[in-house]
Amino acid sequence: MPYDIDNDIEVDSESTDQFAGFAKETTLELVEAEDGKLLLRDAEQDEAPLMTIDFSDKLKELLGSDTQAIGQHMIHAAIQVIMQKQMSKWHAHVYDKEPTHYS
């Protein structure tokens, strides 16, 4: 597999919230910095970017204006992996329990 998806995703499992154990909703934005780097950041918070994509000058020449679209595809792939991992954990949590009664 070309990437490691075995890293743990931090979620709040100690909370009494009905959505405890699930990641909270956030709005992400992909922006291009002045130096040409693509930055993925939380739209509501002014913090350091969550992810930075920096194409080499040679690749920027080759891709032209497609660097933004390729960056979006890279982000989309990462989000899909995270969502799949979260869903797998949720399903394992729900279905791997020993039933109290067998029918």
Legacy VTK file of the C-alpha trace (Angstrom):
# vtk DataFile Version 3.0
C-alpha trace
ASCII
DATASET POLYDATA
POINTS 103 float
0.000 0.000 0.000
1.484 3.389 -0.944
0.570 5.086 2.335
0.336 4.146 5.976
-3.220 4.212 7.356
-2.390 2.581 10.677
-1.908 5.877 12.511
-4.504 6.457 15.212
-7.081 9.179 14.722
-7.753 11.078 17.910
-11.403 11.281 18.895
-13.077 12.204 22.157
-14.301 8.869 23.546
-14.632 10.067 27.176
-17.345 12.628 26.477
-21.039 12.201 27.325
-21.876 13.780 23.980
-24.092 11.626 21.749
-21.441 11.879 19.021
-18.559 10.842 21.282
-16.070 8.678 19.442
-16.657 10.520 16.186
-14.561 13.313 14.761
-16.198 16.728 14.871
-17.327 18.570 11.737
-15.009 21.194 10.322
-14.769 23.306 7.190
-11.499 23.018 5.320
-10.121 25.351 2.681
-7.380 24.802 0.134
-5.516 28.023 -0.629
-2.408 28.902 -2.562
0.193 30.841 -0.594
2.265 33.644 -2.064
5.219 31.278 -2.491
3.090 28.846 -4.556
2.542 26.232 -1.851
-0.939 24.756 -1.475
-2.203 24.952 2.111
-5.048 22.963 3.640
-6.356 24.736 6.710
-9.361 25.008 8.970
-11.541 27.825 7.629
-12.773 28.912 11.077
-9.420 28.993 12.855
-6.316 31.005 12.084
-3.730 28.345 12.918
-0.893 26.668 11.120
-2.026 24.719 8.037
-3.069 21.096 8.518
-1.232 20.099 5.345
1.144 21.746 2.881
1.720 20.623 -0.704
4.799 22.034 -2.390
5.457 21.110 -6.017
8.970 21.555 -7.372
9.552 24.288 -9.956
10.148 21.636 -12.623
6.819 19.966 -11.856
5.026 23.333 -11.760
6.344 24.019 -15.270
5.150 20.638 -16.447
1.692 20.870 -14.851
1.029 24.552 -15.420
-2.303 25.584 -13.938
-3.222 21.967 -13.080
-1.285 22.048 -9.785
-4.400 23.290 -7.921
-6.555 20.450 -9.329
-3.905 17.841 -8.525
-3.605 19.220 -4.995
-7.378 18.911 -4.605
-7.239 15.268 -5.722
-4.443 14.571 -3.252
-6.495 16.102 -0.413
-9.609 14.201 -1.503
-7.693 10.901 -1.446
-6.384 11.624 2.065
-9.874 12.474 3.340
-11.277 9.269 1.814
-8.645 7.190 3.626
-9.428 8.884 6.943
-13.187 8.433 6.461
-12.771 4.762 5.556
-10.629 4.174 8.618
-13.154 5.897 10.883
-16.034 3.893 9.408
-14.086 0.650 9.834
-13.442 1.462 13.485
-17.103 2.333 14.033
-18.344 -0.869 12.396
-15.843 -2.954 14.358
-16.993 -1.313 17.563
-20.663 -1.970 16.813
-20.550 -5.463 15.330
-17.691 -7.170 17.169
-19.477 -7.341 20.524
-20.508 -10.699 21.922
-24.335 -10.905 21.820
-26.080 -11.481 25.145
-28.683 -13.777 23.572
-28.470 -16.001 20.539
-31.602 -16.547 18.479
LINES 1 104
103 0 1 2 3 4 5 6 7 8 9 10 11 12 13 14 15 16 17 18 19 20 21 22 23 24 25 26 27 28 29 30 31 32 33 34 35 36 37 38 39 40 41 42 43 44 45 46 47 48 49 50 51 52 53 54 55 56 57 58 59 60 61 62 63 64 65 66 67 68 69 70 71 72 73 74 75 76 77 78 79 80 81 82 83 84 85 86 87 88 89 90 91 92 93 94 95 96 97 98 99 100 101 102
